[in-house]
Amino acid sequence: MSPDAYLEPAVSALPELEPAPGSGRPAIDLAQLGDLRLLVDVPLGTVQLDLRSFLELEVGSVLQTDRQTGEPLEISVNGTPIARGEVRIQGERFAVRITEILGAAPSRLAEGAEAHAPKTPPED
């Protein structure tokens, strides 16, 4: 794949949207969006190492993160924080139990409203 391929917009498999009767806006069938894939990110923490320590890592090494036990983890979807949760163990895997759903920040709501506001000519 060429480096320029990452700069090209992705082709969507969504159907053409027809305006909803009487509204002039597209009617979106949410069922059509159900198969979209989202990247859900739940980082357990970060570690800063000097190069010497990094090169000394081996199987069985333990990295201590900057998180405290019981500290909530931030859950992001496509880079946007959407929730907080806590680590659980399910069988042999880590899991995250959602403890809080985050609301959109007021500034983000305002940006979204501006982006979707109808364009009206200025009054004289």
C-alpha positions, 0 to 999 in steps of 0.5 A, spaced: 500 500 500 502 506 498 503 512 503 498 516 499 493 511 500 492 513 507 491 520 505 485 518 500 478 518 503 475 511 505 470 509 501 463 507 505 459 502 503 453 506 506 447 506 501 445 513 498 440 517 503 434 520 500 431 526 504 425 524 509 419 526 506 417 533 508 424 535 511 429 536 506 434 532 510 436 525 509 432 519 513 437 515 517 435 508 518 440 506 524 439 499 523 444 500 517 449 503 522 449 497 526 455 493 523 460 499 523 466 497 526 469 502 532 476 502 535 474 502 543 481 504 547 482 502 554 489 503 556 491 500 563 496 506 563 503 508 561 510 507 563 516 511 562 523 508 561 530 510 559 533 506 553 537 502 558 531 499 562 527 498 555 533 494 552 533 490 559 526 487 558 525 480 557 520 475 558 517 475 565 519 483 566 513 487 570 512 494 568 509 498 573 504 503 570 502 510 572 495 507 575 493 506 582 489 500 583 482 501 583 483 508 579 478 508 573 480 507 566 478 512 561 474 508 555 475 512 548 471 510 542 475 513 535 479 517 540 473 520 544 472 519 551 465 516 552 466 512 559 470 510 565 470 503 568 474 499 572 478 493 571 475 486 572 478 479 571 473 474 567 476 467 566 483 468 563 482 475 560 482 482 563 475 486 562 472 493 564 466 494 567 463 501 565 462 505 571 460 512 568 458 514 561 461 521 560 456 526 557 459 531 551 463 537 553 459 543 552 464 546 547 464 539 543 456 540 543 457 547 541 462 545 535 457 540 533 451 545 533 455 550 529 457 544 524 450 542 523 446 549 523 442 551 517 446 556 513 442 563 513 444 569 510 445 575 515 440 580 516 441 587 513 
